[in-house]
Amino acid sequence: MRWRVSSWFWFLALTVSPSPVSATVSTWSSVNLLEVRVSASYRRVLDKAYDDFVVWTVVNQRPRPDTLVQDAERMSRLLADYVQFLFQSQRGVSAGRHVVLSIQHRYRHLRTHIPVAWDAVKSWEQLEPVRMRAPMPMLVLQAMFAFAMLRAFQTTDNEARDWFSFAVGLKVSFTALLRPGEWCALSAAKVAVPAQRLYGLTHSALLTIINGKNRRVFGRIQIALTDDTSAIQWLSWLTSGMIGEARLFPGGTAKFRRLFAVVVKALGITAMGLTPASLRAGGATWYFATGLLDLGRLKYRGRWASLQTLEHYVQEATASLVLQRVDLSTLERLETIVSLGSQFEAPPCVPWTALFSRARQVLPGRRRHGPFGADSSAAPGRGDALRDTGVSRSGPR
């Protein structure tokens, strides 16, 4: 009898008033599990590579790939011929790699049966000129941070918000070995700092990375950390009193790259070839060169898939760092900016609400595949603006 009452109760609950659980199940049921193995953007890249391959076979009167699904040897040789065509056309080695991956993605049973095609790609990779990463030296990081802070304190409202967040992002990305997109995706709820008594942290800050680039190896939820005192203090200041869903840096990677380019040009170091990705490479090189972290701890901190991958990364980045040179006048200018920016080693005594506002900041909407997923966007409503309390320079809101 008890079971019948309980069953009847749940039947009424699910039919009369739809619950969030039923809504979640409905959302999940519409997801194609085979399609979400890769991101939508990467799937488009693979689809384009496959379509170009099909066009080449038709134009050159060769068998279409869908007719060779059961003949792995002929498929592999056909792919190798197409890779040779791409090489001679100077399309770039990534084009050859993507077309082979597109076949493996579309016809899973061929993954280990097309070695001739992969041999062609590997030969092409060996002929490619070596392109070393451009790691950011510590002096340049300090100069860029000081310049960004000077801009932040000289501006107001949204512009001040962006420069403050950008400056903190420089320091945190360098010391926590973050990719640019990982910093731009961070919200206040994904950061734990020593100022928050709940977590019992004393000398480090924890950053939650959702759907990172290497999620297939480390999972969809990853942790990065920094134990740099200045970075932790600025991160604590920036997240104090923030709404949990608000992004630390609004505007995404496009705005971060734009501000990065502005600072690089203003400092006169464009010739160094630095990009936002130089922060992660620079941090890894700095930790390795100074001996602060051995390769094992550095691998965990940077979330590299294997020690061999990290060894190649560090060797290449360190060699590139040694080759970097700037003229004496530029070096003296950087050192002068760093000395003038020493006052920014710690955040001001006033909270961020006294310097800028986040009232107009809107967090992009998300479509969730699960309790931690955030794979695509849904446009937010007009009433979704995130409000905070505090005053801006223009007065109370």
N, C-alpha and C positions, 0 to 999 in steps of 0.2 A: 504494500500500500504506500509505504514511504517513497519507494522508487517511482510509482505512478504519479504521485503529487509533485515530486521533484521534476519529472520529465514534463508534466503539464505546465509547471511554472516556467521552465526554460523555453518551452514552445511559445508561450504567451510573450515572454520577454523578447524573443527574437523576431516575432511576427508583428507585435503591436508597436514596439518602440525599437527601431534598429539601433544597435549598439555600435560603439567604435570598433569592437572586435569583428562584427559582421561586415562593416565597411572595409576594414583592413583585409579580410578574407576575399571580399569582392575585388579589391584592388589587386591583390596577389594573383587571383585567378585569371586576370587579363594579361599577365606577364608571360612572354615567351622565354622560357628558360634557356633555350638554345641560342637565342639572339642576344641575351644580356650577358653572355660569356665575355664579350668585349664591349667597350663603350661605343656609343652611336657614332662618334667622330671617327674612331679607328675603323669601324665597320664600313664607313663611307670610303675611307682610303683603300681598304681591301677590295671593295666592290668596284671602284674605279680602276684599280690595277687589273682586275679580272676582265672588265669590259674592254680595256685597251688590248689585253692579250687576245680576246676573241676577235676584235677588229683586225689585228695583225694576222691571225690565222686565215680569216676570210679573204683579206686582200692578197695574201701570198698563196692562196689555194692550198692551205695546209689543213689537216684534220682539226675540227673544233675540239676544245678540251672536254666538252660534255660527251663526246663520242669515244673518249679514251679512258673513261672512268674505271673500266675493268682491265685496262692494259697499262700497268704502272711503268713498265720500261719505256714504252713509246711516249707516255706522258712526260716522263723525266727528260727524255731527249728533246722533245718538243719545247719544253720549258728552257732547257739549256740553249737551244737555238734562239729562242726569244731573248734570253738574257744576253746572248752575244750581240743581238741586234740592238738592245738597249745600250750596251757598252760602246758599240761603234757609233751610236747616235749621241753619245755623251749625255745620257739622261740622268746620271747619278746612280750610285750603287744602291741607294734606298729603293729605287724603282725596281731593280732586279730582286731585291729582298722581298718587297711587298707582293710581287706577282707570285712568287713561290709560296709565301705565307697565305695568299688568297686561295690557292689551290688546296693547301692543307686545311684551311678553315672551312672551305666548302665541301671537300671530300675527305672526311676524317680518316678513312681507311688507308689513304695514301701517305700519311705523315712520315712513315719510316721507309717508304718504298721509292723515293725520288732522289737518290743520292747524287746522280749526275747533275741535276739542276743545282743542288747545293754546292757541289764542287765548282761549278761555274761562278756562283756568287762569291765563294771564298777566294777564288783566284782574283776576281775583280777587287775584292777588299784589300788584298795584298798589294795590288798595283796602285791603290789610292794613295795620294800624298798624306803624310801624317799631319793632322790638325790638332795641335795641343790646346787644351783648355786654358783659359786665361784666368787664373786664380787672383783674387783680390788681396793685395798685401795689407797688412795690419795698418800701416800708415795711411793708406788710401781710405780704408774703412773709417778710421778716426776722422779724417778730413771731410769725407762725405757726410758723416753723422753730424759734425760740427756745423757744416754749411746748411744742412737741412734744418737743424735746430735754429740757426740764425733766421732762416726764412720763416720758420714757424712762429717765432716770437715777434716778427715784424708784420705779420698778417693777422687777419681776424676770421671768425665764422668758419665756413666750410673749408676755405683755403688753409687756415691754421690747423684745422682738424686733419686734413690730408697730409700736411708736412710733418706734424707731430707723429702721426701713425707711420708715415714713411720712414722717418728717422729711427723710430723704435724698431721697425721692421728690418732695417739694415743691420742693427746690432744683434737682434734676436736670430735672424736668419744666418748670420755668420757664426755665432756661438752655438746655436742649436742645430746647425747643418740642415737648414730647411731649403726646400725648393721654393721658387717665387710663388707658385700657385698655392703651396701649402700655407704660407704666411697670409696670403690674401683671402684664404678660405676660413681662417680662424675667427671664431666668435668668442665673446667673453666667457661663455659657459664651458668652453673647451680649454680653458687655461686655469691652472692651479698654481698659486704663488705662495711664498711663505707668509704673506700678510693674511691669508685665509686660514684661520686656526683649525678648521675642520680636518685639513689634510696632514697636519703635523710636519710640514716641510720646514727646513731650516736654511739650507744652502743651495737649493735648486728650485727651478720652476718646471712644471710639466705641461706639455702641449699635446692635445689630442688631435691626431691627424685622421680624417675620415676619407676613405677611398683614395689612398695615396697611389702614386705611380706604380709602386711595387706591391700592390695589395695581393697579388697572386701568391707571393712568397710570405709576406708578413701578416696578411689578413686585412680586412677592411678597416679595422680600428687599430691605429698604431700610436706609439708614444714617442715624442721627442723631448729632450730636456736641455736646459742650459744652467750652468752653475756660475756664470759670469755675474758678478755683483752689480755692476752698473746696468746690465741688461735686465736683471731681475727687478731692480728698483724702478726702472722706467716701465717695465711691463706691469708691475703692481700699480703704479700711478695711473697708467692708461686704462686698466680694467676695473679700477676701484669705482663702485657705484654704477657700472654699466649694466644695461639690460642684457641678459644672458644671450639672447638671439642676435644681438648686434654684432656686425663684423668689426674687427679691430681696424681694418683698412678698407673703407668703402671704395668701390670703383673697380675692383678686380685687378688682374695682372696687367691689363692694358694701361691703366693709370699708373701702376707701379713702374712699368717700363718707361712710361713717358717722364715721370719725375726723375727716374734714374738717369735718363739721357740728359735731362736739364742740368743735373748736378755734374755729371761727367764733363759736359761741354763747358760749364762755368769754371770748373777747376783746371781746364786745359789738359785733360788726360785722355782725350778721345783716341789717340794713337795706341793706347794700351789694349784696346779691344775688349774692354770690360762689358759684361752684360749682367743682368740680375742673377743668372746662374753662376756667376763668378763668386757670389757670396758663399755658396755651399762648397765650391772648390777651394776658395780661399780659407775657409774655416778648417777644412780637412787638412790642408797643407800646413796651416799654422799649428794645429794640434800635433801633427806629425813632426814638423821641423823643430819645435820647441820641446818635444818630449813630454808634453803634458798628458798625452794619451798614447798607449801602445796600440798596435793594429787591432788587437782583439776588442778592446773597449771602443776604439774608433769605429769598428764595424758595427757594433751594437748601437752606438750613438747615432751614426749616420744611416742606419737601417739598410746596409748593403747586403745583397743576397749571399755573397760568398766572400771569403777572405781573398781569393784570387782576383775577383773583380775590384776589390778595394785596393789591392797592391798595384794593379795596373793604373787605377784612378790616381792614387797618390804619387806614383812614380811620374806619371805624365804631367800632373799638375805642378809638382815640385820642380821638374825640369823646365816647365814653362815659366815658373816664377823666377828661376835663376836667370832666364834669358831676358826678362823684362828690364827695360832701362828707361829712365827719364832724364832730361837735362837738368843741370844744376839749378837753374832758376825755378823750374817747376817743383823740384824737390824742396827748395827753400820756401816756396809759397805754401806747399802742403804742410810743412812743419810749422809755419807761422799760423795757419788756420787751426791746426791741432792745438797749439799753445793757447790761442784765443778761445778755443772751444772747451778748454779744461773746466770751465764753470758749468758745463752741461753734463759732467760726469754723473751727477745725481739730479733727479727731478726737482722742480720748485716746491716750495712749502704749500702753495695754494693748489686746490684740486683742478683737474682738467676742465670742470664745469665753469671755472672762472675765466678760462681762456678761449673756449670754443663750445659749440653746441652740437649735439647729435639729434636734435629734434626732427630734422628733415631726413634723417637717414632711414632708408627702407631696405629691409633685408629681402633679397630675391626669394620668391616662392619656390617650393620644392615638391616633387612627386616622390613619395617614398615607396620603396619595395619591401621595407621591413622596419623594425624598430630603430635601426641605425643608418638606414640607407638614405641617400639623397642623390638620385641619378639624373633627374631632369627637372626642368623648371615649369612652374605654372605661374602665370602673371598674378602678382599680388593686387589686392583691391586698393582703392584710393584711401581707405581708412586704416591701412596697415602701417602708417608711419610710426616709428618708434619714438616714444616721448621720454624725456628725462627731466629731472629736477635740477635746478641750479640756475645761475645767471651767466649770460655771455657778456662780452665787453660792451655790447650795445644796451645792456640793462636787463632787468628781469623779463622772463617770457611769460 
